Amino acid sequence: MLGIAWSLSWVLPALNLIAFLGALATYRIKKGIVAAGFSLVAIFAAFVVFWFLVSEVLENGFLSDQITWFQIAETKIIFGFYVDRLTLLLLGLITFVALIVQVYSFGYMKKEPRFGWFFTVNAFFVASMLALVLADNLLFLYFAWELVGLGSYLLIGFWYERRSAAEAAKKAFITTRIGDVALLIGIIVLFKSTGTFQISTIIDYAQSGLIGSQTILIASILIFLGAMGKSAQVPFHVWLPDAMEGPTPVSALIHAATMVVAGVYLVTRMLPLFEISSTAMWVVTLVGMSSFLLAACMAIVMHDIKRVLAYSTISHLGLMMFALGCGAASAAVVHLLAHGVGKAILFLCSGNVSHSLAGETNLMKMGGLFKKLPLTAVLFLIGSISLAGIFPLAGFFSKDEIISGVLDGRGWFFVGVLLIGTVLSSLYLARLWILVFFKKSQHQTEVQHQPNVFMKIPLIVLAIPTVVFGISLAQFNNSFFGLHAWFIEYSEHHFNFLIAILSTLAALLGVFIAWVMIFRKFFENHLMMIIFKRIERILIRKFFFDDFYQFVIDKIILIVANMVALLDRKLVNDILVDGLPKLVYSIGRIVRVFQSGQIGHYAFAMIFFASLIFAGWWLLVTNT
């Protein structure tokens, strides 16, 4: 059975890698249709193979196969894939959402001149993400991790002729590299302590006490820094909102169900290592909590529809990290699934809206679109209800499980923090839906295009698991639809009626506040207006994170860089590199004067220099 498992596990990334190579060779043929066909067939085949893997894992518990990459003395580097139930959940999410997004892209990108190139990069990105999830060792995982970063750079900067898109791609690439360096150092620290890159072996060593507690803490923090970069956690979150410069399908793929969840997956996979150090778990908890709250606050005041969703993504990823820091891994992963599907719905619906309004993304220029885009409005509402945590959709049950896990792990104070975050989450989602689909705007842009069939059917397909999964969980809440059994190493949480009531009330309170803010002119009072404007200024400036980073770049990094450049030019280049040859050349020119070929001139020179030497010697002797 392991032979079958090996053949199936490597098939998933291999299919998309082959599709990438095929698309790369043909992306200019037939206006890119051939390349798009390669990519679409590959992801569909990967989705089919995924279901065969499901049956194999359910039968065997896990699947693993390895080959020795190379061996030096006692050091052996293993290459292989590992498939357990956590891997399967991520594979299912990636292949499903990627398939839906690529079908959607046929309609959304059909008039794009680089249509074929878009699908080429898509195939490369999906292959890298699948390899990352399947990797059974940290070295292979890091290799795929970097390829995912490269793929995201190409997709975010797809419209590179736009300065904003090019800058956003560079910002994403550089910001995530900071975390990637930390991750690499953490991997090296673990390898130095264990002599292996195998994740399972490292965890076994750690749990057996063969790795020092200080080493575990350092390695855990470094690994978490890498996860923070990829999952856009505070303070590395600044790249994700700017990444909305890429095409909307890119946002749905990368920022809902693939790249940004890589950090959450990494922490989940390495959680047994983190759990050994209470300090590391507290770091994960506090960073997740900060990201959850700060991003939700920023989402409330954004005027760009995609940026609201971007900050929402940061917030929900923070919620998952929060849960992981409290030991509620199963709840975090289930919320990852619910968020991935729900957020993909919202991003693709936003694509329908902007496409219909000729590319407009400003909320203040939308409004009253329910009658003109009824299907998009309903599906957007379904995704919003799920992510707001309102019964009976999937997001309600995953958030309830997270709150229960936080209660067990950290207590009521942190439950209160989560409830505040729930209010904020439902507030910005309700505000978004009202401004786009309900309230009419004075500066409203007219609908110019209706979404085509490729932009409608994928959304309906995405909405089905959101609704069905929620209903299923409502009927089997104690078993969590069997998903708790997939995470037997972590504690199980059951449906908590009190928590459900509190979270529902918090979500409804957020909807109410959004309604009051928009329709009741809550801030007409002069004092309230002053207070709100000051708060709004802080939020619009994004808590000054970007300002601070720009200050550091302009006033510190660039100054130091210019000083180093000046030193390089004047000392290294002008003196050491160019100066010595010039000195030799000058001496040569002086010496050349005496190369006349006349014996008399040579005799005179010899006598002259001998006299100088003698005179110097005489002065030295007489002075001493």
N, C-alpha and C positions, 0 to 999 in steps of 0.2 A: 504493500500500500504506500510505503514511503517513496518508492520509485514513481508512482502515479502522482503523489503529492509534489514531488520535486518538478516533474514535468509540467504540472499545472501552475505551480506558484511562479516559476520563472516566465511562464507564458504571458502573464498579465503585463509586466513591464516590457517584455520582448515584443509583443504585438505592437505596442505604441512606439517603441524604438524603431521597429521596421517601418511603421507608418510614417514616422518622422523622416527617415532616410528616403522613403519613396516620395513623400510630399516635397522634400527638399529638392529632389531631382525634377519634379514636375509642377512646381507651384506657379509657373508662368504659362503652363499649357491649359488651353480652354478656359482662360480667365480664372484659373485657380480651382475649377470644379474637380479636376482629377485629384489634386492635393486634399481638398475637402473630403472627397470620397475615401481616400486612404485613412484619414483621421477618424471619420465617422465609423467606418467599418471596423477599425481597430478597437475603438472604445466600446462599440456594441459587442464585439467578440469577447473583450475583456469582461464585460458585464455578464455575459453568458458563462464564461469560465468561472467567474466568481461563485455562481450557484453550484457548480460542481465541487468547488473547494469547500463550500458550506457543508455538503453531505460528507466529505472526507473528514473534516474537522469534527463534526458531530459524532462520527463513528470512531475516530481515533483519539479525540481530545485535543491533540495538537499535531502539526506536521512540521517536520524539519529535515533538511538535507544540507550537507556541507561538502565542500571540497577544500583542500589545502592550496592556498594561493602561493605561498612560498614559505620556506623554513630556513632559518639561520641559527645553527647550534641548537639550543633548546627552545628558541623563540619560533613559534609557529603562527602564521597569520592565516586564519580561516575565512573563507568566503561562503556565504550561504543565505538561505531564506528560512524564516520561521513564521509559521502561521498558527496562531491560537485564536480564541474568540474575540479578543480585543483587536487583533489584526483584521479579522473578518469584518467587524463593524466598520472600521475605517475604510477597508476595501470596498464594502458595499456603498458607503456614502460617496466615496470618490468616483467610482465607476458610474453610479446612478446619476449624480449631479452633473458630472462631466458629459455624460451622454445627453442629458436634457439640455444643457447649455449649448452643446455643439449643434443640436437640432435647431434650437432657438437662433443660433448665429447664422444659419442659412438664410433666415428671413431678415435679421437685423443688419447683417454685414453684406448683403447681396450686391449693393452698389459700391462697395469699397474697392478701390483699385488694387489694393494688396490683399484681396480676398484669400487667395491661396496661401500667402505667407502667414496670415492669421491662423489658419488651421495647421500649418506646418509647426509653428511655435507651440500651439496647443498640444499637439501630439508629443513634442519634446517635454513639455511641462508635465503632462499626465504620466508619461513614462518615468520621469524623475520622482514624482510624488509616490507612485506605486512602489518603486524600488526603495524609497525611504521607509515606507510602512512595513515592507517585507523584510528589511535588513535584520539579520540576527546578531550583528556585532556593531560596535560603535564606529569603527573605521569605515565600514561600508555605508553605514547610516550617514556619517559626515560627508562622504563623497556625494551621495544622493542629495543631502541637505544643501550643498553648494550648487548642485545642478538645478535644484528647485529655485534657488536665488537667482541664478542666471536666467532661467525661464521666465520668472516674474519680471525681471528687468526688461526683457524683450517685449513682454505683453503690456506692461504698464507704459513703456515708451513706444508703443505701436505707432502712434501718430507723432513720430519724432520731429516732424517739421514744425510742430507747435512747441514753442519754447517751454511752456508750462508742463507739457508731457515729458519732454526730455529732462527737465529739472526734477520732476517727480520721480522718474525712473532712477536717476542718479541718487536722489535722496533716499529712496527705498533701498537701493543696493548698498550704499555706504552705511546707512544706519543699521541695517541687519548684519553687516560685516563686523560691527563692533561686538555684537553678541556672538557671532560665529567664531571670532578669535578666542573669546572666553570659553566657548564650548570646546574648541580644539585643545586648549590648555587643560580643561577638565578631563578630557579623554586621555591626554598624556599622563596626567596625575594618576588616574585609575590604572593605566597600563603599567606605569612604573611600580605601583604597589602590588599588582596582581600578575603581571606578565602576560595578560590576555586582553583582547578586545571584546570577547564574548559577553553579551549582556547577562545571560543566565549565570555564567560562571562568576562574574563580578558580583552579582547580587548574592550568590551563595557564599562567596568569600566574606562579604560584608556582614551577612547575617550570622556567620560562624565566628565572627570576631577576629578574622585574619587581616582586616584592614583597620588601621587606627581611627579613632573617633575624629581626630583633627583632620585627617585626610578625607574622611567621608564628608565632613562639613565643607571643606574647601572645594572638593570635587562637585558636591551637590549645588553649591552656590554658583560655581562656574557653569555647570550644565544648565542651571535655571536662567542664567544671564543669556545663554544662547536661545533658550525657549522664549524669553522675554522679547528678544529681537524679532523672531519670526512671528510670534503671536501679538506683537504690537502692544506690549504692556508698558505702563508708565515706568520710567521716563523715555522708553524707546518707541512710543506710540506715534510720534510725529509724522512718520512716513506714510501711514495708512490713509488718512484723509486726503493727502495730496495724490495718492495712487489712484484716486477716482478719475484722474485725467485719462486713464485708459478706457477702451470701449466698455460699455455696460456688461456684456457677457464675461469680460475679464474680471470685473468686479464680482459678479455672481460666482465665478469659478474659484478665483484665488482667495477672495475675501469672505467667502461664506463656508466653503466646504473642503478646501485643500490647503494652500500654503499656510494660512493663519492658524489652522488647527494642528499644524506640525508641532508647534511648541507644546500644546496641551497633550498631544500624543506622547511626546518625548518624556514629559514629566510623569504621565500616567505609567508609561513603560518602566521608568526608573523609580517609581514611587517607593518600592520597598527599600531602596537606598536612602531616599529622603527621610523615610519614617524612622530610621535609626537615629537621626539627629533632630531633636526638637527645635533647635535653632533654625535649621533649614526649613522645617515645616512652618514655623512662624514667619519666616521671610516670604514663603509662597503665599501664606494667608494674607499678610499685610499688603504685598504688592497687588495681589488679586483684588482685594477690597478697595484699594486706592484706584485701580484702573476701572473697576465697576462703577464707582461713584463719580469720579472726575469726568470720565467719558460721557456718562449719562447727563451730567450737568451741561457739558459742552454741546451735546446733541440738541438740547432744548432751544438754543438760540441760533442754530445754523439755518441759513436761508437756501442752501443748495440741497436738493433732494438726496443726491448720492452721498454728500458729506454727512448728512444726518444718519444715513444707514451705516456709513463708515464708523462714526463714533459709537453707534449702536453695537457694531461688531466688536470694537475694543471693549465696550462695557460687558458684553456677554462672555467674551473670552476671559475677562477679569473675573466674572462670576464662576466660570469653570475652574480657574486657578484658585479662587477662594475655596471652592468645594474640595479640590485636591489637597490644599493646605490643611483642611479639617479632616482628611482621611476618607471623604465621601467620594471615592473614585467612580463607583458605578453610577451614581447620580450625575457626576460631572460628564461622563462619557455619554449617558443617555441625553443629557442636555446638549452635548455637542452634536448629536444626531438631530434632535429637534431643531436646534438653532441652524444647523447647516441647511436643512430643507426649507425651514421658514424664511431664513435670510435670503436664500436663492430665489424664493418667490418674490420677496420685496424688491430685490435688485432687478430681476427681469421685468417686474411690473413697472418699476421706475424707468426701465428701458423703453417699455411701451409708451409711457407718458412722454418722455423726452423725444422719442421718435415721432409721435403724433404731433408734437409742438415744434417740429423742425429743429430739434436739438436743445430746446430750452430746458434748463434745470433749476431756475430760480423759482422758489415756492411762491414768491410775491407776484409772479406773472402767471400763476396757475389758478385753479379754482373752478368749482362747478362742473367738474369733468365726469361726475357720476353718470349723467344722462348720455354723454358722448362716448364714454369708455366704460360701460356697465360691467362687462366681464372683468376687466382689469381692476376696477374698483372693488368688486366682490372678492376677488382673489387677494388683492392687497389687504383687505380687511381680515381675511382668514389668516394670512401670515402675521399681521399685526396682533390679532387676538392671541395667537399661539405664543409669540415672543413676549407679549405683555403678561403672560401667565394667567390667562382667564379660562375658566372651565368651559367646555370639556376638551379643549385641544391639547396637543402633545406637550407644548411648553408649560402648561399648568402643572402637569404631573412631574415633569423633570425639575421644575423650580421648587415644587413642594418637597421633592426628595432632597434637593440641595439644602433647603432650609432645615429639614429634619436632620440631615447630616451635620450641618453647622451647629445646631442645637446640641447634638450629642457630643460633638468634638470641642466646641468653644463656649457654648452657653448662650444665654438670652441677650446679652449685649450685642453680640455679632448677629443674632437673629434680627434685632432691631435695625441694625445697619442694612441688612438685606431687605427688610421691609421698606426702608427709606429708598433704597435703590429700585425696588419694585414700583414705588410711586413714580419715581423719575422716569423709569423705562416706559410705563404706560402713558405718562404725560407726553413725552416727545413723539411716541408712535401715534397717539390720538391727535396731537397737534399736526403731525404730518398728514394723516389721512383727511382731517377736516380741511386743511388749507388746500390740498390737491383736489379733492373730490367733492367737497360740500360747499364751503364758503366761496362766494364769487369775489374775484379780485377786480379792482378798478383798472389794473394794467394787464388784464388777462390776454394771453396769446391764443389766437384761434387754432383749432385743430385742423391740421393740414393733411394728415395721413391717418389711416386706420391700420392697426396691427394686422399683418397677414396671418395665414394659417400656421406658419412655422413659429410665430410669436404668441399664438394662443394655446395650441395643444400642449406644448411643454409645461405651461403654467398650470393647466388643469391636471396634468399628470403629477406635478409636484405637490399640488394641493391635496391629492388623494391620501398619501401616507400621513400628512399632517392631521387630517380629520380622522381617518381610520385608526391610526396609531393612538390618538387621544381617546377615542371611544373604547378601544381595546384595553388601554390602561385603566379606564374608568371601571371596566368590568372585572379586571384582574389586578387590582392595584396592589394587593399584598405580595403577589409574585412578580410584580413589575413586568408582566408579559414574559416571564421566564428569564429576563436579562440579569437578574441578581445571581442566578446560577452560573452566569458567565464570568462573574467576578467573585468567585468563592473565597479568594484570599482577603477580601475586604468585608467589613461589617455590613450587614443588611439593614436597611431602613424600611419601615412600613409606613403606610398611609397614616398621616396624623391629621385628624379632623380639625383640631384647633389651629394648626399651622395652615391648613387649607383655607379656613375661614379668614384668618388674618391676612394671608397673601392675596386672597380674592378682594377683600376690602381695600387693601393697599392699591391694587391694580385699578379698581373702580374709582378710588379717590384721585388717582392720577388722571383718569379720563375726565372726571368732574372738573379738576383744576384747569385742564387744557380747554374745556368748554367755556369756563368762566373767563379765562385769560383772553380768549378770542372774541367772544360774543357779548360779555357783560361789562367790558371796559373797566376791568378791575383796577387798572392803574391810572384812572383819571384823577384820583386824589393826588394833590401836589407832593405830599410827603412820600407816599408810596411810589410815585413816579421817580422821585430823586433816588430813593433806595434801589428801585429796580434798575434804573439806568446805570448806577454804579456797579451793581452786580452783573448786569448785562455786558458792560465794558470788559470786565474781567473774563467773562465766559467767551465773548467774541474774540478776545485776544488769547484765548485758549490757555488761561492761567499763566500766560507769558512764557510758556515753554519754548516756543519758536523764537521769541525775542531774546531769551537767555542764550539759546544755542547760537543765534546769529551774532550776539555780542561776543561770545567766546571765540567764534570763528574770526570775526573782524578784528577784535582787540587783542587777542592772545595768539591764536593759531597762525593767522596771517602775518602778524608782526614777527613772531618767532621764525616762521617760514621765510620771510623776507631777509631777516638777519642771517639765517643759514645760507640762503641763496647768495647774499652779498659776500659772506665768508668764503663760499665756494668759488665765486667769481674772482675775488681779489687775492685771496691767499692760495687756494688750491690751484685755480686755473692760471691766474696772471703771474704768480710768483713761482710756485712749485712746478707747474706743468710747462707754462710758456717762458717763465723767467730764466730758468737754468739753461735752456738752449740758446736764449738770447745772450746770456752772459758768455757762454762758450763762443758764440758767434762773434761777439765784440772783441774778446781776447784774440780770437783768430785773426780778425781784421788788423789789430794792432801788431801782432806778431808778423803778419804778412808784409808789413812795411820793411822789415829787415831781411826779407827773402828776395834780395836783389841779384844774387849770384856773384857778387863782388867780394873777394877775400878780404879786402880792406874794411868793408862794411861789417863783415862778420867779426873781424878782429876788434874793431872799435866797439861793437856791441858787447863782446866778451869782456873787454877791459872796463867798459862803462858799468855793467852789472856787477862785475867783480869789485869794482871800487865802491859801489853802493853797499854791497855786503860787508866789505871791510870797514867802511865808515860806520855802519850800524853796529858791527861787533865792537869797534873801538869806543864808540859812545857808551855802549853797554858796560864795557870793562872799566872805563874811567869813572863812571857814575857809581859803580859798586865798590 
